[in-house]
Amino acid sequence: MADTFMESEKLLFTSESVTEGHPDKLCDQISDAVLDEFLKLDPHARVACEAATTTGLILVMGEITIEEGYVDIPTVARQTVKRIGYDRAKYGFDYETCGVIVSIKEQSADIAMGVDQALEARDGESSDQQIDALGAGDQGMMIGFACDETAELMPMPISLAHGITRRLDTLRKEREIPYIRPDGKSQVTVEYHKGKPVRVDTVVVSIQHDPEISHDIIERDIERLVIRNVVPRELLDRDTKFYINPTGRFVVGGPMGDAGLTGRKIIVDTYGGMARHGGGAFSGKDPTKVDRSGAYAARYVAKNIVAAGLAERCEIQLSYAIGVARPISLMVETYGTGTVPDATIERLVQEHFDLRPAAIIRDLDLLRPIYRQTAAYGHFGRADLDLPWERTDRADLLRRSAGIQEQAEQHSRA
């Protein structure tokens, strides 16, 4: 993709987002709400919680281990559904009448053995017993990405798509558009010239609504109050196309219209398809699962690299083996935008970032109940939240270590 994207005179790239009430996102939020409640009782709880939903039913399942305490999972699920806005029967799904089935067991002892004591500690080769005491909770590869297209260092298409769904939910909850319902989706296509976004080509919005509202009213309100409120005016022109509820009707939605499942919107959760994806979902997993903590760490690294001016675009890949603390591999890709060689950036990452699970958990303060809020509108680029993996507190350190500041000062003196 690098050559095509960075060298093409014209390229269209599309990303999508979904509202809080989308069935898959509802499940993500239930899973993370359950995780948060267990972390309140025990910051070291082992949680792998998934949810599924269909008409009138929620199933919460998985593996959870806690030293002591109790979480009323059905109540957590119902309160999450209520907060999202499924609070009346006419929506086809509501928190009071839906059934909740819970099927939870403890984490496998075989997995716990490797997580509780990493291979490095078991072999007696560790020089840092405290950090090497925790092994990765699974094998896999994780991706982090950042670029300079937006203030939050995210790709523009996914940033705009999230802005639209967040705006839809806000207007619904504040009753400024009183006829829209919780389920909905957005899609934004951005035109790029040689890797730079220049205009928005197409916006698609599908939003669940009351049956008596005309399509003309929906089109008018969504364009005026949502799209034009979110997308900067300079990115819109006479050729920009709007498709608002293109089927003409969207009354049946939520779990009544489509089954939902935790972890089925992983591209919405990350970079909108602009970067590769390791494959693992985030929601419902405690931070010993590197699917989550490793991906957060990779974003943290990539964002600091771009904030430091070492590259305009940066993708980081990490990989882990279950029960092993240290990453198996680290890859840095800057798509030809680096101000120093990728090999230099890789060396700086290894020097300034400790990517063992226990170190990630410590440095990003991940043993807190902060996860439900990430389960809609993406886990990255969240200017509305104070998420530790979104901080750029190591950018100056990277810049100094790479010698960029000194080079700039020497150039200005010359």
Disulfide bonds with the S-S distance in Angstrom:
none
